[in-house]
Amino acid sequence: MKAAALPSPTSPAEAYAAVRAHSEALAAPLSAEDCIIQSMPDASPVKWHLAHSTWFFETVILGGRAGYKPFDPRFAYLFNSYYEALGPRHPRPRRGLLTRPTLEEVYAYRAHVDAAMAQACGDAHGDNALRDAITLGLHHEQQHQELILTDIKHAFFSNPLLPAYRTGKPAPWTRAPLEWRAHQGGVADIGHDASGFAFDNESPRHQVLLHPFRIASRAVSNGEYQAFIADGGYRRPEFWLSDGWARVQDEHWEAPLYWLKDDDGSESVFTLNGAQPLDADAPVEHVSFYEAAAYAAWARKRLPTEFEWEASAPLFPHGEVWEWTRSSYDPYPGFKAFEGVAAEYNGKFMVGQMVLRGGSSATPPGHIRDSYRNFFPPAARWQFSGIRLAEDI
C-alpha cells in the first residue's frame, strides 16, 4: 500500500489531510487486537504510532496556540517518545500494555487534533515558521507510516498462524543483469541542497574527497544471497565482524529474518502478504549490517560509504530496500539541530548506529531523496534493509 506524494507545498491543508488519511488507511485492515500488539521492545503497536504522530502535532504546534485545549492531558505522558525536555514518558518496551485508551479513543484524539490543525494549516500561508513545523510533522508521520508496516510485519511473523496483512500475491521480480557503474572520485558535494524539506541530519551540504570506485547497478538478490548461505556463509567466521559473529552464535542466525524452511525442504519467506515462495530475483531484505558486511566480504567486495552512495545515486535505480552503508551515523561538519522541541529529533542518536540509504517498498512516495540518512543499530533486521555492493578501482 503506497501513500500519495505530499501535495504541492502551497497547500499545507491538502498535504496534512493526505498524510493523516494514509496513516488511517494503513491501519484499516487491522483489528483492535492487532493494533495493540508489541512483539519486541524495538517495535511499537499500531495504536501507539497513530497516537504518537498525533501527539507530535498537538505538542509541537497546537500547544503554543491560544485557545487550544488538549484532548486528554494524560496523553502527554503516554505518547511522548524520547523527548526529555517534555518530561517523563511511558517506557518504550511496555507500550503494548496500553489497552487503554482504546483504539476508538485514539481515533477520537486524532479527530480532535485534526480539527484544530485545520485552522493552523490555514494560518501557515502567511507564517513560514508555522508552515515549516507542519511540514516537519508530516514527514515525521510518514516515518511512522513506514514503522506501522515494519512493526506489524514482525508482530504477525511472531504469531504461529502467520497471518497476512493484505491479500493477494506479490508481483514476481525480473532480476536485471548486474553491472558495475564507475565513479571517477574527486571532490563531491554531499548533503541536502536546500530545495524542499530535509531533516536536520542531512545538512549542512559539504564537500568530501572520494577515491575512484565502482558501485553495483542493483541490490543483491535472494538468489545471490542463497549462494552465500550454501557456501557456509553463516558458519564461516572469516567473513564476519567480531560483534556480528557473536550475534550469529548467540541468536543462531542461519538466514535473513522472515526466511522459512518448509517441510519439503523448499524455502519460503514471510511477507506482508503472508508466507510466499522465495523469489530468487527479488532483492534480499531484512538483513542486518553484520550480514550485509559478511556477504560483501564473501563476494570479495565491500559496502559503499554513505558518501559514495549519495554521489553515485544518479547512476542506479533505488528505493526497493534500504541499503546498508559502511558509514557510522555521525554529524556532518557544522551540524546544527532543529530549534525548539525538535532539537532532540536526530542529533542525540549519533552514536553506535550505521547509515542506510535509498528507501524501501514500505517508504511513502515523496519521502525518498538521495540525501536522506536513515540509521539503525548494526544488528537491526526487522527493517526492509538490503545490500548494494561497491569496490575500489
N, C-alpha and C positions, 0 to 999 in steps of 0.2 A: 504494500500500500504506500503510495507516494503522495507527498504533500505538494500542493501548488507552490511555485516560487513566490516569494514575497511580492505583492503588488507594487506598483510604482511608489517610490519614496515620497511622492507628492500626496499620497493617500494613506496617512497613518491609521485612519479608522478602518479602511479596507484591509490593510496589512494585519492589523490587530484581529479583525474578525476572521480572516482566513487562517491564521495560525492557531487561534483558540479553537476554531471549529475542527481543525485537523487533529488536535490532541484528543478531542472527544470522539472523533471518528476512529482513531486508533484503539480507544477503549471500548467502542461499541460492541465488538464481537465477544467481549468477556463478561462473565457473570460477576456478581458482587464478591463471591468467594475467590474467583480468580484475581480480583483487583486488590485483595488484601494480602496475598501470599508473598513472603520474602524468603527466597530459597538459600540465601547466603548473606553474610554481612556486607559484601560489596554491592549487592543489588538492593533495590527498593521496590516496594509494592506499587502497582499502577496507581492506586488511590493516592499514595503519597506524592507521586510525580504530578498528578493533577492538582493536588492541593499546594504543593511547594511552588510550582510555577505561578500559581495564583497569589500565594504569599509574597512572591518577589514583586509583583506589580503593586500589591497593597502596601508593602513596606517601603520600597524604593521610590514609588511615585505618589501613591494616594496618601501615605502617611503624613506628607508635608503639605497637603492641600486643605484649605479651610473648609470646614463643614463635613468632612468625611468621617463617617462612623464605622469602625471595624465591625465585620460580620460577627466575630467572636474573639475577644481579646486573648483567649486561651490558645488560639491557633498560632500566635506569635512564638510560643514555646514548642508546639507540636511540629511545626513545619519549617522552622529555621533549619538550614542545612549545616553550615560551618562558619557562620558569621559571628565571630567572637565579640565584635563591637555591639552586636544586637542582643547580647545576653545569653543565658543558658538555653539548652535545647534538649529535646528527647534524643537519647542515644541512637545513633545510626543502626547498630545491629539489632535494635528492638523495634524498628518501625513496623514490622509485621505483627506486633502485638496490639496495634491501634485498631481494634474492632470498632471503636467509636472515636470520632464521628463516623457515621455511616456513609456509604458511597452516595446516597441520596443527599445527605447534608453537605458533602464535598461539592456536588454539582450545584447546590444552592449557594454555596460560598463562591463558586466561580461566577454564577449569575449575578450575585451581589457586586462583586468586583468589576465584572464586565459593564454593568450599568454605570458605575462611577467612572470607569475608564472611557466611556463614550464621550463624556464631557472633556476629559483630559486629552483625548485624541483630537477633539475639535480645537482646543486651545493650543495644540502643538504647532498649528500652522504658523503662528507668529512667535513661537518660543523655541529657539534652537536647542536649548538645554533640555527642555521637556521632550522634544522630539527625539533627541539622542538617547534619553533614558528609556523611552518607549521602545526604540529600536533595539537597544541592549536587551530589554525584557523579552522581546520577540525572539531574538537569536538564542537567548537563554532557554526559552520554552522549546525551541527547535532542538536544542541539545537534549532536553528531557524527552522529546518525542522519540529520538533515537534510543534513549535509555529504556523507554517503555517497551520497545521491541526486544532489545538485548536482554532485559531483565525477565520479561515474560517467557522468552525462549528458554532461559535457564530454569525458570520455575516449572515449565511444562516438561522439560527434559528430566527434572527431578521426580516427576510423577511416573510410577511404573506403567501407567496407561499410555504414556507418550502422546498426550492429546495434541491436536493440531490447532494452531491459532487461526488459520484460514484454510479453506478448502481448495481443491484443485491440485494440479501438479506443476512444479516449476518448469519453465521452458528449457529444453536441452541447450547446452552450450556448444558452440563451434569454436574449437581452440585455434587461434591464429598462430601461424608459424612464429617461432621465437627468433627475433632479430636483435642485434646489438646496435644501439644508437650512440654514436660518438659525440662527445663534447670536448672541445679543444682546451677547456680550462681557462685560466686567466682570472681577471677580476670580475666578480659578478655582484649585481645588486640583489640583496636578499631582504625580504620583509614586505609589508603591505605598502602599496604605492599611494595611499590616502584617497583612492577613488572608491567611495562607498564604505560600508561598515566593515570593521575588523575588531577583534578583541585586542586588548592591550598587549598581550604577549606576542603579537605579530609585528610590533614596532619597537624601536624606530627602524626605518629602512637603512641598511648599512652595506658596506662592501666586504666581501670575503674573497680570499685567494683560493682558487681551485686548481688542482693538478689535472691534466688530461685524464679522462675516464670514459668508459662505456657503460650504458645502463640498458637493462632488458626492456624490450618493447611491450611486454605484458607481465602480469603477475604469474607466479609459479602455479601450476595446475595441480589438481588432486592426483592425476596420474603420475606426474613427475614426483610428487611427494610420496606416493606409494613406492616408487623405486628406492627412495631413501629409507623407508621403513623396511623393505625387503632386503636391503643390503645391511641390515642390522643397525640402522641409524640410532635407535633408542637403546642399543646395547653396547655402543662403542664410545667410550668416554673421550677419545681423541678429538671428537667434533664439538665437544660441549664446553662452554664456560663453566667454571667450578661451581658457581651458585646454581646454574641450570642443571648440571649433572646431579647435584644434591637433590634438587626438586624432582627430577626424573625418578630417583631412587625412593624418595620419601612418599611420593604420590603415585608411583607405579605408572607413569605415563608410557603409553605404547603407540599412541596415535593422537591426532588433533582432538580437541574436545568435540563431542557430539558424533564421533565416528562409532559405528556399531558393528559388531561381528554377528552375522546371522547364523541360524542353526545349521545351514548347509555350507557354511564357510565363506559365503559371499559377504561383501561389505555394504552397509547402508549408512546413511547419515541423517541425523535428526535436523529438521529444518522447521521454519515457521509453518510449513505445510505438513508437518508430521514427519515420520520416518520415510525416507525416499531412497531409491537405489543410488549408490555413489556415482556421480557423473565425473568421469575421469577428465573431462575437458574443462570443468568449472574451476575457478580459482580456489586453491586451498584457503580455508578460513578457520578462525578460532584457534590460531596457534599463538603461543607466547613469543616474546622477544627471544627467549632462550632457544626455542625450537627454530625460529627463523634464522638465528645466527648459526645454529648447528647445521641446518640444511645448507646454508651458504658455504660453510666450511667443507661439508661433504661434496658439494658441487664445485669446489675449488674456485669459488667466487667470494663475494662479500656483500654486505648490505650497504646501500648508499648512505652517505651522511644526509641530514635534512637539507643542507645547502646544495649538495649535488642534486638531490631530488627536485628542489624548487627551481634551480637554474635550468634543468633539463626537462621540466614538466611539459613544455610545448612539444616535445619530441615523441610523446607516447600518450595513449588514452589512459584514463584512470577514473576512479570512482566506484570500482567494483568491490574492493576491500580496502580497509585501512592498511597502509603498508608501513611496517616497522622500519625505522632508520637506525643508523649506528650512532645517533646523536643523543646525548643526555639533554633533558629538558632544563635548559639554563636561560637566564635573561639575556636578551640582546644588549649590546653595548649602549648605555644610555637609557635603558628601560625605565619607564615610568608607569606605575599602576594607575588604573582608573581613579578618579577622585571620589570622595564620599564613601558611602556604604560599599560600593562596588570595588573599593581598593583591595578587598580580600579575594577578588574573583579568581585570579590566576597566580599572582606572584608568590604567594605563600606555599605553593606546591612545587616550586622549582628546586627540587632535590629528590634524588633517588628514583626518578622516572625517566622513561625513554619517549622520544618523539615519534609519532606516527603521522603520515601524510596521506592525502588523497581522497578520503571519503569512502563510503560503502553503500551497499544496496539499502541500508537502513537510514542513511543520511537524507534529510529532506532536501529536495532541489532548492537552489537558492541559498543553501547553507554550505556549499562547497566552493573553495577558492584555493589557488595554488599556494598562498601564503598561510593557510590555516594550519595551526600547530596543535594536533591532538596529542595527548600524553597519558600514559598509564604505567604502572609498575611493570617490570620486565616479566613477571610470572603471570600476568593477566591473560586469560584465554577466552573469556565469555564475550568479549567484543568481536565484531566482524573484522578481525585482523588477519592480514596475509603477508606475502613475501614478494618483493621485487629485488632482483639481483643487480649487482654492479661489479665492475672490475677496473683495475688500473690499466692505462695504456702505457 
